[in-house]
Amino acid sequence: MRYKNLFLAAAMSVLPLAATINAAHAAGTLTVALERDDGSWDPIDTFTLTWGRIGSNIFDGLVQRSTDLKLQPGLATAWEFLDDNKRIRFTLRKGVKFHDGEDFNAAAVKFTFDRLLGPEGAKGPQQANYTSIGEVKVIDDYTVDFILKSPDPVLITKLAGYGGMIVPPKYIQEKGDEYFNLHPVGTGPFKFADYKPKISLTLEANPDYWGGAPKLSGLVYRFISEAATQVSELQSGGIDIATLVPISLIDTIKGDPKLEVESITGPDVAMLRFNNTDGITKDPAVRRALIQAVDREAIIEQILQGNGNPIASLQSSLSLGYDPNLKPIPFDPAAAKAALDKAGVKPGTSLELSFVGTDATFREVSQTVAAYLQAVGINASLKSYETNVYYTDIIAHGKTGSLYQFQWGGWTFDFDNTAYLLYHSGQFWNPYIKDAKLDQLLEAQRSTYNVDERKKILGEVAAYAADQAFEMPLYNGNTLYAINKRVKNLAPTPDVRFRFVDVSVD
């Protein structure tokens, strides 16, 4: 069954009900649907973008990113590199208070990073992003130095993420980590009000926010995992923003005069990676032939309905290190068949394609890829897994098929974040590739702070990986979300990590 039909069937069961509901919106309150509840609101406990979409309104980092992806001051008003880039000095913003009334100062910054890099931080996934920091030194109440134990030209960018958001020392010391997980306190534009696990999280405006009081009186995040249900709730007035939008329902949403859809270039890329250590995919020539056998542009046009772009490497055009001159291997089934024959791959040879079974879009992509491979004599059997099992066990322990689904967001908008974790030997997400040249290139770009030099090396990484055909790059899917037109002044945001300071509702 086509992806479109799957979601139309699901939608038909809920849309008539939605159409009969005329829910009143709470005055001054905006409601957002997110697909999951991370269960803890501590910045060090998760790496998911859904957490970042909430946490970015409760907490602040030293650095922020604007909607056009430019870095700008946050709780630090300035920073400078000293001692041949071995030390970064941050000048901190004065007059800022946490939601519980305690002062933000250098001691809070030191506490945050000591905690992140210590035993508590080791329990979560964020610590690994900040291990270049050897020590945080308080110079005075509003000046701190980060002493680096290894070069990290992406550190400032990482600080605009959400693992290093600043937390309140006194509050955590008095209440404890477990209480903080469920009753977060930050310096952000909205304050914690109520949490109903698996149902909703409610925030209220922080009138004393250093960046100016929000125009909204409150935010409600509802946890709705089904895309069709999010759309139903959007149509009924139960939510104002749907962050899961089935491609099959885009035209339906656009047909509602109260609603609109955003479809913009985002950071997410989808691929099929190869097991390059076993079977026929151990041979680079075979891997290139399999890439040639699949029409990725047809997948973008027919399954994504044009809401995506072809990719030659594992990054979107928003990524630092993106090379527009690197072109995808073209679709050429005749050449693919000839190359497979030359490599001694017999018609009817089988391989396994592993993917996440709950991902309806990628299920159809996988089925389509299998059909293309069948046309050149390769029988691809599809094997699906539950999401957590797939990412924490199957990939991490090298138990995938010859081809396996992988999607990556590149939250730093810097190719280093993708390339190092997916290509460098021994990394958690890289169970198969061990390549000395790649390791050398990846380490070289981390050792320089010259942006042009980093771009050059990252371009070499992408070109080398493409030449070795370590994966079949499929597409950069557009960021899709739908909003009620009563929402005003919401700037398009590629990672849907909205900060609602200047947003209002009618």
matplotlib code that plots the C-alpha trace (Angstrom):
import matplotlib.pyplot as plt

x = [0.0, 1.3, 2.3, -0.4, -3.1, -2.0, -2.3, -5.5, -7.1, -6.0, -7.1, -10.6, -11.3, -10.5, -11.1, -14.9, -14.9, -12.4, -14.6, -17.5, -15.5, -15.2, -12.8, -12.1, -8.5, -7.4, -6.7, -3.0, -2.0, -0.4, -0.6, 2.0, 1.9, 5.1, 5.6, 7.2, 7.6, 11.2, 10.2, 12.9, 13.5, 17.1, 19.3, 21.8, 19.4, 18.5, 19.6, 16.2, 15.0, 11.6, 13.3, 15.1, 11.8, 10.6, 13.8, 14.7, 11.8, 12.6, 16.4, 19.1, 22.6, 25.6, 25.1, 22.0, 21.1, 18.7, 16.1, 18.4, 21.0, 23.4, 25.2, 24.4, 24.9, 22.8, 23.7, 27.2, 27.4, 30.8, 33.5, 37.1, 39.7, 43.0, 46.3, 46.4, 42.8, 43.3, 41.1, 37.8, 36.8, 33.0, 31.7, 28.3, 25.1, 24.3, 20.9, 19.6, 17.7, 16.5, 12.8, 13.2, 14.8, 18.4, 21.0, 22.6, 26.4, 29.8, 29.2, 26.1, 28.1, 30.8, 28.2, 26.4, 29.5, 31.0, 27.7, 27.5, 31.1, 30.8, 29.0, 25.5, 26.3, 27.7, 24.3, 23.0, 24.1, 25.0, 28.3, 30.1, 29.5, 31.5, 34.5, 36.9, 36.3, 38.9, 37.9, 35.7, 37.4, 35.5, 37.4, 34.9, 31.1, 30.5, 33.6, 34.4, 37.2, 36.8, 40.1, 40.2, 42.0, 41.6, 40.8, 37.1, 36.2, 32.5, 32.2, 30.6, 28.1, 27.4, 26.8, 23.9, 22.4, 20.7, 23.0, 24.9, 22.0, 22.6, 20.9, 20.3, 22.9, 21.0, 17.7, 19.3, 21.4, 18.3, 15.7, 17.9, 18.3, 15.2, 13.0, 14.7, 13.9, 10.2, 10.2, 12.7, 14.0, 15.9, 16.4, 14.3, 11.2, 8.8, 8.5, 7.4, 3.8, 2.5, 3.5, 1.2, 3.5, 2.7, 0.0, 1.2, 3.6, 2.4, 4.6, 3.7, 5.3, 8.3, 7.5, 11.1, 12.8, 16.1, 15.2, 11.8, 8.6, 6.9, 3.7, 2.1, 0.7, 1.5, 2.6, 1.1, 2.9, 0.7, 2.4, 0.7, 2.6, 0.3, 0.6, -3.0, -4.1, -2.0, -3.6, -7.1, -6.3, -5.0, -8.3, -10.4, -8.6, -7.1, -3.6, -2.1, 1.1, 1.4, 5.0, 4.1, 2.6, 1.8, 2.7, -0.6, -2.5, -0.6, -3.3, -6.0, -4.4, -3.8, -7.5, -8.5, -8.7, -7.7, -4.4, -1.1, 1.8, 5.5, 7.8, 11.4, 14.9, 15.8, 18.8, 17.5, 19.0, 17.9, 20.2, 20.8, 24.2, 26.1, 27.6, 31.0, 32.6, 30.6, 28.9, 28.6, 28.5, 32.1, 33.1, 33.0, 32.2, 29.1, 28.1, 28.3, 26.3, 23.5, 23.4, 23.2, 20.3, 18.0, 16.2, 16.4, 14.8, 11.7, 11.5, 11.6, 9.0, 6.6, 6.9, 7.9, 5.7, 8.6, 9.2, 12.9, 16.1, 18.7, 22.0, 25.5, 26.7, 25.1, 24.3, 21.8, 22.7, 22.4, 25.5, 29.0, 31.1, 28.4, 29.9, 27.4, 29.8, 29.6, 26.9, 25.0, 25.9, 23.3, 20.5, 21.8, 20.3, 22.1, 25.5, 24.5, 23.7, 27.0, 29.0, 27.3, 28.1, 31.7, 32.0, 30.7, 27.3, 24.9, 21.3, 19.0, 21.6, 19.9, 20.6, 18.7, 17.5, 16.9, 14.6, 12.4, 9.0, 7.0, 8.3, 5.6, 7.4, 10.6, 8.7, 7.5, 11.0, 12.4, 9.8, 10.6, 14.4, 13.8, 11.8, 14.7, 17.2, 15.0, 15.2, 19.0, 18.9, 19.2, 16.5, 16.2, 14.3, 12.9, 13.3, 11.8, 12.5, 11.0, 12.8, 14.6, 15.8, 17.0, 19.1, 20.4, 21.0, 20.9, 23.0, 25.2, 26.3, 26.6, 23.6, 22.1, 21.5, 23.7, 21.7, 20.2, 18.2, 19.8, 18.5, 20.5, 19.6, 22.9, 21.7, 24.9, 24.5, 28.1, 29.2, 31.6, 28.7, 27.6, 30.9, 32.9, 30.1, 29.2, 32.7, 35.4, 36.6, 35.1, 32.2, 28.9, 26.9, 29.6, 29.7, 31.5, 33.7, 37.4, 39.3, 42.7, 42.3, 38.9, 40.1, 43.1, 40.8, 38.3, 40.9, 42.6, 39.4, 39.0, 42.5, 42.0, 39.9, 40.2, 36.7, 37.9, 40.4, 37.7, 35.3, 38.0, 38.7, 35.1, 34.6, 37.3, 35.6, 32.3, 34.1, 36.1, 33.1, 31.1, 33.9, 34.0, 30.2, 29.9, 26.1, 23.4, 22.4, 18.7, 17.3, 17.3, 13.6, 12.0, 11.1, 7.3, 4.9, 1.4, 0.1, -3.2, -3.2, -4.1, -0.4, 1.5, 5.1, 6.4, 9.5, 10.2, 12.7, 14.5, 14.7, 11.3, 13.1, 10.9, 11.5, 8.2, 9.4, 7.9, 5.1, 1.5, -2.0, -5.2]
y = [0.0, 3.5, 5.8, 8.2, 5.6, 4.6, 8.0, 8.9, 5.8, 6.8, 10.4, 9.5, 7.9, 11.1, 14.1, 13.9, 14.0, 16.9, 18.9, 18.7, 20.2, 23.9, 24.2, 27.6, 28.6, 29.8, 33.6, 34.2, 30.5, 28.7, 24.9, 22.7, 19.0, 17.0, 13.4, 12.2, 12.9, 12.5, 12.1, 14.4, 18.2, 18.2, 19.4, 16.6, 13.7, 13.6, 14.4, 14.5, 17.4, 17.2, 17.9, 20.9, 22.3, 22.5, 23.2, 26.1, 28.0, 27.1, 27.4, 29.6, 28.7, 30.9, 31.2, 31.2, 30.6, 32.9, 31.5, 32.2, 29.9, 32.7, 32.4, 35.3, 36.2, 34.4, 34.4, 35.3, 38.7, 38.1, 35.5, 35.4, 32.7, 33.1, 31.2, 29.9, 28.7, 26.7, 29.0, 30.7, 33.7, 34.4, 37.7, 37.0, 38.9, 40.8, 41.2, 37.8, 35.6, 32.0, 31.3, 30.6, 34.0, 33.0, 35.0, 33.8, 34.3, 32.7, 30.2, 29.0, 28.4, 26.5, 24.4, 23.6, 22.3, 20.6, 18.7, 18.0, 16.7, 14.8, 11.6, 13.0, 14.0, 10.6, 9.1, 10.9, 11.3, 15.0, 14.7, 13.3, 16.6, 18.6, 16.5, 19.0, 21.2, 20.3, 22.9, 25.9, 28.7, 31.6, 34.8, 37.0, 37.0, 37.7, 36.2, 32.6, 30.8, 27.4, 25.6, 23.2, 19.9, 19.3, 21.5, 21.9, 24.4, 23.4, 24.1, 27.5, 26.0, 23.2, 25.7, 27.0, 23.5, 22.3, 20.0, 22.9, 25.1, 26.8, 25.3, 26.8, 25.5, 26.3, 24.9, 21.6, 21.3, 21.8, 19.8, 17.1, 15.9, 13.7, 16.6, 18.9, 16.4, 16.9, 20.5, 22.4, 25.9, 27.9, 31.5, 31.2, 33.1, 30.6, 29.0, 25.5, 25.3, 21.7, 18.3, 15.4, 12.5, 11.3, 13.9, 17.5, 20.0, 23.5, 26.7, 30.2, 33.4, 34.8, 38.5, 39.3, 37.6, 39.4, 39.3, 41.0, 39.6, 37.1, 38.3, 34.9, 34.3, 30.6, 27.5, 24.0, 21.1, 18.1, 14.7, 13.2, 10.4, 9.9, 12.3, 12.0, 12.7, 15.8, 17.0, 16.2, 18.2, 21.1, 21.2, 21.0, 23.8, 21.5, 22.6, 25.5, 23.8, 20.3, 19.1, 15.8, 16.4, 13.4, 14.2, 12.7, 15.4, 18.5, 19.4, 18.7, 21.1, 23.8, 23.5, 24.7, 28.5, 28.6, 26.7, 26.8, 24.4, 25.3, 23.2, 24.4, 23.0, 21.3, 19.5, 15.9, 13.5, 9.9, 7.2, 3.5, 2.7, -0.4, -3.2, -2.9, -5.7, -8.8, -10.2, -8.6, -5.1, -5.5, -4.6, -0.8, -1.6, -3.5, -0.7, 1.9, -0.4, -0.7, 3.1, 3.4, 0.9, 3.2, 6.3, 8.6, 11.5, 9.4, 8.6, 12.3, 13.2, 10.3, 9.4, 12.8, 14.6, 16.9, 17.9, 17.1, 17.4, 14.9, 14.6, 13.5, 13.4, 13.0, 16.7, 19.3, 22.6, 24.3, 22.4, 24.0, 21.8, 21.3, 21.2, 22.1, 20.7, 17.2, 15.4, 12.2, 9.0, 9.1, 6.5, 4.1, 0.5, -0.8, 0.3, -1.1, -4.5, -4.6, -3.7, -6.4, -8.9, -7.8, -8.2, -11.7, -11.1, -13.6, -12.7, -13.7, -12.9, -12.0, -9.3, -7.9, -4.3, -3.3, -0.4, 1.1, -0.5, 2.4, 4.9, 4.7, 7.0, 4.9, 1.7, 2.8, 4.0, 0.6, -1.2, 1.0, 0.5, -3.3, -3.0, -1.1, -3.7, -6.5, -5.0, -5.5, -9.0, -8.4, -9.8, -7.5, -8.9, -6.2, -6.6, -4.1, -3.3, -1.3, 2.1, 1.8, -1.7, -0.7, 2.3, 1.0, -2.6, -3.5, -0.7, -0.2, -3.8, -4.3, -6.6, -4.9, -6.3, -5.4, -2.2, -0.4, 2.8, 5.7, 9.3, 12.1, 15.7, 17.4, 19.6, 21.8, 22.5, 21.6, 18.5, 17.6, 16.5, 14.0, 12.9, 12.3, 10.2, 8.2, 7.7, 7.8, 4.4, 3.2, 5.7, 4.4, 5.0, 3.5, -0.3, -1.1, 1.6, 1.6, 3.8, 5.4, 8.1, 9.2, 9.2, 11.4, 13.9, 14.0, 14.7, 17.3, 19.4, 19.3, 20.6, 23.9, 27.0, 28.3, 28.1, 28.0, 25.2, 23.2, 23.6, 22.3, 19.2, 18.5, 18.6, 16.1, 13.9, 14.0, 13.3, 10.4, 8.8, 9.2, 7.6, 4.7, 4.4, 3.9, 4.6, 5.2, 8.9, 9.2, 12.6, 15.7, 15.7, 19.1, 20.3, 20.2, 21.7, 23.1, 26.1, 27.8, 31.3, 32.8, 32.4, 35.6, 36.4, 32.8, 32.8, 29.7, 27.5, 24.6, 22.4, 23.5, 24.6, 27.6, 30.2, 31.9, 35.2, 37.4, 35.1, 36.1, 34.6, 36.3]
z = [0.0, -0.9, 2.0, 0.8, 1.1, 4.5, 5.9, 4.1, 5.6, 9.1, 8.5, 7.3, 10.7, 12.6, 10.4, 10.3, 14.1, 14.1, 11.8, 14.2, 17.1, 17.5, 20.5, 21.9, 22.3, 25.7, 25.6, 25.1, 25.2, 22.4, 22.1, 20.3, 19.6, 20.0, 19.2, 22.4, 26.1, 27.1, 30.8, 32.2, 31.7, 32.8, 29.8, 30.4, 30.2, 26.5, 22.9, 21.2, 19.3, 20.9, 24.2, 22.6, 21.4, 24.9, 26.8, 24.5, 26.1, 29.7, 29.6, 28.0, 26.9, 26.9, 23.1, 21.0, 17.4, 15.5, 13.2, 10.3, 12.0, 13.0, 16.4, 18.8, 22.4, 25.0, 28.7, 27.5, 25.9, 24.4, 24.2, 23.0, 22.3, 24.3, 24.7, 21.2, 21.4, 24.5, 26.6, 25.9, 28.1, 28.4, 29.6, 31.2, 31.1, 34.3, 36.1, 35.0, 37.5, 37.4, 37.7, 41.4, 42.1, 42.4, 40.5, 37.3, 37.5, 36.9, 39.8, 38.0, 34.8, 36.6, 38.5, 35.2, 33.4, 36.4, 36.7, 33.0, 32.9, 36.2, 37.4, 36.9, 33.4, 32.7, 33.1, 30.0, 26.3, 26.3, 28.1, 25.1, 23.2, 25.7, 26.6, 25.1, 28.2, 30.8, 33.4, 34.0, 36.0, 37.7, 37.1, 38.8, 39.2, 35.5, 33.8, 33.3, 31.4, 29.7, 29.7, 26.8, 27.0, 23.3, 20.3, 19.5, 16.8, 17.1, 20.8, 20.5, 18.1, 20.5, 23.3, 21.1, 21.4, 24.6, 26.5, 28.0, 29.0, 32.3, 35.4, 39.0, 41.6, 44.8, 43.5, 42.4, 45.5, 47.7, 45.7, 44.2, 40.6, 40.5, 41.6, 39.0, 36.3, 36.8, 38.0, 35.8, 36.6, 34.1, 33.0, 29.8, 28.6, 30.1, 33.5, 34.4, 35.6, 35.3, 33.9, 33.2, 32.0, 28.5, 28.2, 28.5, 29.8, 30.6, 30.9, 31.9, 30.7, 32.6, 32.8, 34.0, 31.1, 30.2, 26.5, 27.1, 28.4, 26.0, 24.3, 25.1, 28.6, 28.4, 26.3, 26.4, 24.8, 24.1, 23.5, 20.4, 18.7, 15.7, 12.8, 11.7, 15.2, 15.3, 12.1, 13.5, 16.6, 14.5, 12.5, 15.6, 17.4, 20.0, 19.1, 17.2, 15.8, 14.5, 14.2, 12.6, 9.2, 6.9, 3.3, 2.2, 4.3, 3.1, 0.6, 3.1, 5.5, 2.9, 2.0, 5.4, 5.4, 9.1, 8.6, 6.7, 6.1, 6.2, 4.0, 4.2, 3.9, 7.2, 8.7, 8.4, 5.9, 5.2, 3.9, 3.6, 5.1, 4.1, 6.1, 4.5, 6.4, 5.2, 2.1, -1.3, 0.2, 1.4, -2.2, -3.0, -6.6, -5.6, -3.2, -6.0, -8.3, -5.7, -5.5, -9.3, -9.2, -7.2, -8.6, -5.6, -7.4, -8.2, -4.4, -3.6, -6.2, -5.6, -2.0, -0.5, -3.1, -3.8, -0.1, -0.2, -2.1, -3.4, -1.4, -2.3, 1.3, 4.7, 5.1, 3.9, 2.2, 5.6, 6.9, 7.3, 5.1, 2.4, -1.1, -3.9, -6.5, -5.1, -7.1, -6.3, -8.2, -11.1, -11.5, -14.2, -13.8, -17.0, -15.6, -12.2, -13.7, -15.7, -12.6, -10.5, -13.3, -13.4, -9.6, -9.8, -8.1, -9.5, -10.3, -7.5, -4.8, -1.5, 1.1, 4.1, 4.4, 8.0, 9.0, 11.7, 11.3, 12.8, 10.2, 7.6, 5.1, 5.3, 5.1, 1.6, 0.7, 1.7, -0.4, -3.4, -3.0, -2.9, -6.1, -7.8, -6.6, -7.8, -11.3, -11.3, -9.9, -6.2, -3.8, -0.8, 2.1, 4.5, 8.2, 10.5, 14.2, 17.0, 17.3, 20.5, 19.8, 16.3, 17.4, 20.8, 19.9, 16.2, 14.9, 17.9, 17.9, 14.2, 13.8, 10.8, 7.3, 4.4, 4.0, 7.0, 7.5, 9.2, 9.6, 11.1, 12.0, 12.3, 15.2, 15.1, 11.4, 11.1, 9.1, 11.9, 14.1, 11.4, 9.9, 13.1, 14.7, 11.6, 10.0, 12.7, 13.9, 17.2, 17.3, 18.8, 15.5, 13.3, 13.7, 10.5, 9.0, 10.0, 7.6, 8.5, 5.9, 7.1, 10.7, 9.8, 7.9, 10.7, 13.3, 11.1, 10.8, 14.6, 15.1, 13.3, 14.0, 10.5, 9.0, 5.4, 6.2, 8.0, 5.1, 2.7, 4.9, 5.5, 1.7, 1.3, 3.9, 2.0, -1.4, 0.0, 1.7, -1.6, -3.6, -1.2, -1.3, 2.5, 2.2, -0.3, 0.3, -0.3, 0.4, 2.6, 3.7, 4.1, 7.6, 7.7, 10.2, 10.1, 12.1, 12.8, 11.2, 14.6, 15.4, 14.6, 14.0, 14.0, 11.9, 9.8, 11.7, 10.1, 13.2, 14.6, 17.8, 18.2, 20.9, 21.4, 22.9, 20.1, 19.0, 19.8, 19.1, 18.0]

ax = plt.figure().add_subplot(projection="3d")
ax.plot(x, y, z, "-o")
ax.set_aspect("equal")
plt.show()
